[in-house]
């Protein structure tokens, strides 16, 4: 089947999976390239461009029956005029876990074009936002966007603890974990490698360490298990879906914070046989469920309008089972808060948030998928709101605490609640950041911020104390 795959990535970096022997790749970082009389790739404009015009550049025999558009928060690949393409049209949602307005921007794009199918790969936790925006059909298809190359002939593992990937400033939690491993004397070997070279490194390691950028089920999880490596990776929120795919302790190991990482790394390095058993079990699970055969079979089913595998059903997240789409302005207000919390979560190793007063269950349940964010409500919250929160979240994800019980990183409250709590006197000793619920619908509207607090330029739904302003000056990547 002729396929056109549109992506922002450059050759050699997050290359598209091979969906067909007759596949053309296009995008702003792809060169015009042919193999004889067959087109291999086409360069497009950066950002927005006319996809029908790109199709017109193809020979008649290569006109696609299927178009896959990979779009993410970078906005580098947002083709338009898909209505002018006579093919089925699939939107593959990329990164929505960092950057400016990543979810809201992709919802707007998804609504602007006639997609026949919308897929999430490694940010299952955001599926409910797309469904609440009224988009259909939306499915989670893990491991779809990656096709790791096979490991080439290697001897037994000859490395200890390894890490492969980026360590730039936007990967703050990853850098923190690496630093803690080094402090503990474990000296992880750090690599940047792509394709087969990366897979060989995973396979040659006793333990392959991973840390998500921001609570996402990143592609390294699939790569390490495909290579037959023993994966030690951070525990994600239940909403991310990692534990629906792989069983902790059997297929991989999960750690909770830097001290647990050090402890588990030491234990695995001291017991290479145990690490090898986990690696073998993880590889078998990958081969059975997430290699190209089963993934492509599920993709074919989704294209035909049939259900995917039960474990991948978004309805398993109660937030995806709400009865009707949300009013756009209400969803935009929730996203103004969530996307700010998400970016703060990327920057900080641990956070607390209090949803004060009559907390909105939707806002509370939005926040629980940020794994290092401790979410609380006040003791006086009404029974109906508590019942709704309990229905939408996993056990233990929301606790009850009084506003005066601690210093909070973020307080989400109405202006009336803040005034009753003591106004500026309360703010001087309690939160590092504040979100006023009556301003979230239009956070950029004129209005004075409480004394000492400044709207976050990139995420104006959050008002920052002087303590947090330097942290937030790091530009969203």
N, C-alpha and C positions, 0 to 999 in steps of 0.2 A: 504494500500500500504506500503510495507517495505521501510523504509527511514533510511539512515545513515546521521547523522548531525555531522560535524566536527567543533570543536570550541576550542579556547584557554582558555575559561573561566572555573573556578572551580565550583563545585556544590554549589548552593545557591547564586551565583553571576552571574547576567545576564544569567540565565538559558535559553536554547533554547526554543522557542515556541513549543508547542505540535502540530506537523503537521500531525501526524498519531498515531493511537493506537499501531502500530507496528514500533516504532522508536527506534533506537540505537544511543547513543551519544558517540563520540570518541574525544580524544584530549589529549594534554600533561598533563592537570590537572584533567583528569577524571580517576577514578580507574577502574580496571577490576572488573565488578560486574555482577552477574546473578541473576535471579529470577526463581528458578527451572531450567528447561532446556532452558530458554530463556535468551539471553544476553541483559543486560540493558545498559552497557557502557564498553568501552575499552580504555585502556591507550595507548598513542602513544609516540613517541619521541618528544622532544621539537623542534619546527621549521619545518624543512623539514623531511618528511617521506613518505614511499610508501603506498598510499591509497589502491592499489590493494591487497597488503599484509595484510592490516587491514581487508579488505572484506573477505579474505581467512580464517580469524579466526572466521567468523560467521557460524553458522549452515546453511545448504542449504536453509531452510525455511525462514531465515532472510536475505538472500542476497538482497541487496537493488535494487529497481526499480528507486529510486531517491536518489541522493547524494547532500547535501547542505553543502558547505564549507564557513564558516564565517572566513574571513581574514581581518586583519587590520594593522595599522602602527606598532604594536608591533612585528610583524614577528614571533610570537610564534606558529602560526598554518599555515603552508604553505605546505599542502600535495601535493605530486607529483604522477606521473604515473596514472593520471585519465583516460588516454586512455585505461588502462588495466581494467577498471571497466565498466561492461556492464549495464549501467544505465544512465538516464538523469542526467546532472551535472549542478548544479546551484552555482554560486559564489555570496555570500552575502558580499558586501563591508561594513566593519565596519568603525572604526575611520580613517578619512583622514584629520582631522582638527587640528592635533598636531603631534609632533614627527618629527624625521629625515626623509626627503624625503618620506612622507607618501603617496602622490599621485603617484609619479614616481615609487616607489617600488611596489605598487599594480597594476599599469599598466603593469609593467614588469611581475609580477606574472600572471595576467589575460591572457597575451599573451602567456605564457609558457605552458598553459594547455587547453585542448579542452572543454571549458565550453559552454553549450547550452544556458545559460541565465545568465545575470549579473544584479544584483539588488543593488540599493542604498536604504538605509532606512532613515538615518537622516543627510546625507550630500548631498542633492540634488544639491547644488551649484557647486559640483565638477563633476557632470555628463558630462558636456561638454568636460572635459579633456579626459575622457574615450572614448567618441565618436570621438573626434579629433584624438585620437591615432589609430582609425580604428577598435575599438572593437564593436561587434554587437552580439546579441541584448542587449541593456542596457536600463533598466527601473527604475523608482522610485516607490517604493511600501512602503509608510509610514506605520508605526505600524506593519510591518511584523515580526520584530525580537523580539517583546515583547507581552506577553500574561498575563496581570496583573490578579492576583487572585481576586476573589470577596471580597467585604467588608463583614465582619461578623457583626451580629446585634449590632448596636451602638445607643446610645441616640443622642439627638441633639448635634451639635458641642459644645465642652466644652474647646476648646483651642482658642487662638487668632491668632497671626501670627507665622507660623512655617516654618522651613526649614529642609528638609531631604536630606542628601547627603554628598559628600566629600568636605573637606575644606583644602586640602593639598596645598603646595606651587604652584603646577602647576595650581590650580584653582584661579589664582590671582584676576580676576575680581569679582568672587563670594565672595572672602574674603573682597574685597573692599566694595561691596554692604552690606554685613553683618555688617561691621564696621560702615558704614554710618547709617544704621538702629539703631544700638546700640547708636551711638552719638545722634540721634534724640529722644532717650528715648523710642523706641518701643520694645526693649528687645525681639527679636524673639527667640522662643524656637528651639533649634538645636538638631537634632536627626540623628543617624545612624540606619537604620532598613531595613530589606529586606522582600520581599514577602508580605504576608497578614498583618504583623505588620505595614509595611510601608503604605499599602493601608488604613488601619484603622486610621493611624495618619492623612493622607490627608483628609479623610472623617470627622474627628473630629475637623478640623481646620476651623476657620472663613476665613482665608486667607492662602493659601499655596504659599510661595515665591519660585521662581526658577531663576537661572541664568545659561546660557549656559557656557560651558568651553571656546568655541572660535567660536561663531557664528553658532553653530550647533543646529539642531532641536532635542534636546536630549530626552531621553526616559522618563524623568520626566514629560514632557508635557503630554504624553499619560497616564502615571500612575495617575497623579492628576485628569485628566478629567474622567478617568475610575472609579475612586473612588468617584466621585461626589464632588470633592473639588473645591473651588474658586481659580483658578490659576492666579497668578500675575507673569509674566515672561518677560524677556528682549525682546525688539523688534529686530528681525533679519533682514538681508537684504532681499529684495523681492525674490532674487534667492534661498533662503533657503526654501521657499515654505510654511512657517507656516500659512500665511494669505490666502493661497489657501485651507487650511483644516478647519480653525476655524476663525470665525468672531470676531475681537477685539471689546470689549465692550459688546458683546452678549454671547459668549462662554467662554471668558477669558479676562483678562486685560493685556496690554502691557505697559512697562515703557521704557523711554528713559533716561538712566543715573541715577546716585544715587539720585539726588534731586527729580526727577519725581517719582522714586521708593518710597521715603519717603512720598511724597504728596499723591500718590495713595493708599499706605498702610494705611495711617491715615484715608483717606476718606472711605475706605472699612470697616475698623474696627469700624468706627463711624456709619456705616449703615449696620448692619448685614443682614437686609432683602435684600438689594441690592446684597450683597455678595452671599447670598443663592440663589437668582434668577439667577445670573451668573453661579453658581455651577450647578444648575439644568439644565440650558440650555446647558452647556458644556457636562454634562453627557448624555443628550439626543442626542447630536451631536455625541459623541463617540459611543454610542450604535447603532446609525443608520448607521454610516459610517466606524468606525475603530475598532469595536469589531471583534472577530475572524471570524464570519460568512462572512461579506462583504470582509474582507481582504483575507480570504482563497479562496473565490470565484474569486477574482481578480488574486490571485496567480495561480489558476487553468487555468484561461484564458491566462495568460502570458505563462505558460508552454505549452499550446496548440498553441502558436503562434498568439493568438488574442490580440487585444489592451486592455489595462487597462482602468480605468476611465479617461475621458477627463481631469479632474482637475489634474491628475498625469502625464500627458504626458510631457516628458522632452522638447519637441518641443516648449512648452510655454516659455521656456528660449531661446531667440534668439541666444544665444551663442551655443546652441545645434543644430541649423539649418544650420550650415555652409555647403557648398556643397560638400566638399571633405576632407578626412583625411589630417592632417598636416604632413609635413616632420618630421621624428623623432627628428632630431637635432634642428629644430625650436621649437618643443614642449618642448624638454628638457631645452632649454634656457629659455623659458617662465616659466617653473616650477621651475627652479633655482631661479628666481626672486620671483614668487608667494609664494613658500613655505617659503622663508625667510621672506617676508612681513607677511605671516600668523603667523609665530612663534613670530615675533615682536609684532603683534597684540594681541597674547595671553598674552604677558608680560606687555604691556603698556595699560593704561586706555583710551588713545586717541592718534591718530596718524594723520599726514598729509603726503601726497606724491605728488610731482610734477613730472609729466612725461614731461620732458623738450625737447625743439626742435621739430623735426618731430616725435612726439610720435606714437608708433605702436598701432593702435586701439585694437589689440588682447591683448597686455599687459595691456592696460588701462582697458579694459572690464574684464579681469581676476580679477583685484584688487577690483572691486566695491562690491563684495559679502562679504567683511570684514566690518561689520557694524559700527565699530568705527574708520574706516580709511577714512579720507577726501581726495578725489582724485581730482587732478587738472591738467589742461594742460595750456600751455602758450597762450597768445592772438594771437601770430603769426601762430598758427597751421593751416595747409591748410584745405580748404573746404572739400575735399574728405575724409580726416582723421576724421574731425568733423562729417561728415555725417555717417561714419561707426561707430564711437563711439556712436552716438545717436541711431543708429539702434540696437546696441548690448546691450545697458544699459537702465535702467529705468530713467524716467525724474528726473532731479535734482541730479543724482548720481555723475556727473562730472561737476566741475566748472572751470572757466577760471581765472587764476591769473598770474601775472608777477613773475618771479623768485626773484626779489628784494623786493617783497611786504611783505615778512614775513620770519621768520626763519622756515625752513622745517625740519620735522623729517627725511624724505627720499627724495632724488632727484634721478631720473632715467634719465640718459643722456648718450650721446656718449662722448668719450674722446675729440673729436673735439669741441663739444658744451662746454665742461668744460673749455677747453683752451681759447675759445673765451670769456667766461664769466669771466675770470680772474684767472683761475687755482687755485693755493693754496690760494691766497688772498681771492677768493670767498668762498672757502671751509672753511676758518677760521671763517667766520661769518654767513654762511647760513645753511648747513645741519648737522644733527646728524648722518646720514648714507647716503651712496652713492652706487648706482648700475650703473656700466659702461656697457652699452648695448653691446659694442664690445667685452666684456670679458665674457658675460653670457653663450655663447656657450661652453666655457671651463674655468669655474671660477677658477679651481685649476692650470691652466697653469702658468708657471713662468712669473713673471712680477712684477714690483714695484707698490705698492699701492700709491695713493697720500699721501703727507706728513701728518702724524698724523692719518692716517686711517689704520685700521687693518682688514684683511679678517675675517669674522665670521667663526670660525672653523667648526661649524655644518652646516652653510649655506653660503658657500664662495661667493655666488653671491652678498652678501651684504658686503660692507666695512664700518666698524664702527668707529665713533669718540671715543676719550677717554671717553666722557660722557656716551656712550652707552655700552662700554665694560663690566662694572660691571653688568649691566642689563642682558646682553646676556650670562653671565657666568652660569646662571641657566641652567642646563642640560635639553634638550628636553626630556619629559617623554615618 
